[in-house]
Amino acid sequence: GINAEYGDCIASGEVCTVTTETDKQTLNPPGGSRVQQDSVITVTCDSNYGLEVNASVTFRCDQTVYPTCYATCSLAAYTEDALEEKFIHDNIDSQFLVHNQQIKVTCQSGYEFEEDVPVRTYTCNDGTLPEFDSCQEISGSAVLTTVVVCVIVLGVAIIFLFLFILVQWRKKKTDAYNVRQASRTATQPDGSLEMGDKPGPSTVVINEGAAGTDSNIYN
């Protein structure tokens, strides 16, 4: 046999034909080449494809199982805002996963996927990655949050009630003061003055009678 790339003569018993390339990969030497059995073949996957996790990019021509290129799983949809909406920690530092690669997703503090499950693992399978579930607030935290909200609402209600009572009290006090002021300046029905009014000058009338002299004082 002859190595087409190098033109070397090889014993026919040591000749190996490189496996046929697929539409997802490129081989070097190219598929169909005749090389020595122990020749190392390099695999390069096309865009949006990759080898299985931990797989080697090289193999021997005489291997019975060859590396395969699989579709990758994109993580572009899981932006910081998207993860925040699901209450998931933003600890994703890659753009994609390869076949059989796993990713651990962790809920934010006070949240979990289900009871006592704050972490969940997802696996890429030839371009398919399950959608991340949303984390739910831990029941205990929900109760605490409810209590805190109730306390705040009650406190605000008490403050408003206190202010309302204070305003009403001041209003009544002001009305009572105005009534007293009005009563001090008002005149009684018989024409006499209210207590506290300054009396005018007295008029003295002298009547002379047969028995003597009487003096009547009229106010």
Order of alpha helices (4+ residues) and beta strands (2+ residues): beta-beta-beta-beta-beta-beta-beta-beta-alpha-beta-beta-beta-beta-beta-alpha-beta-beta
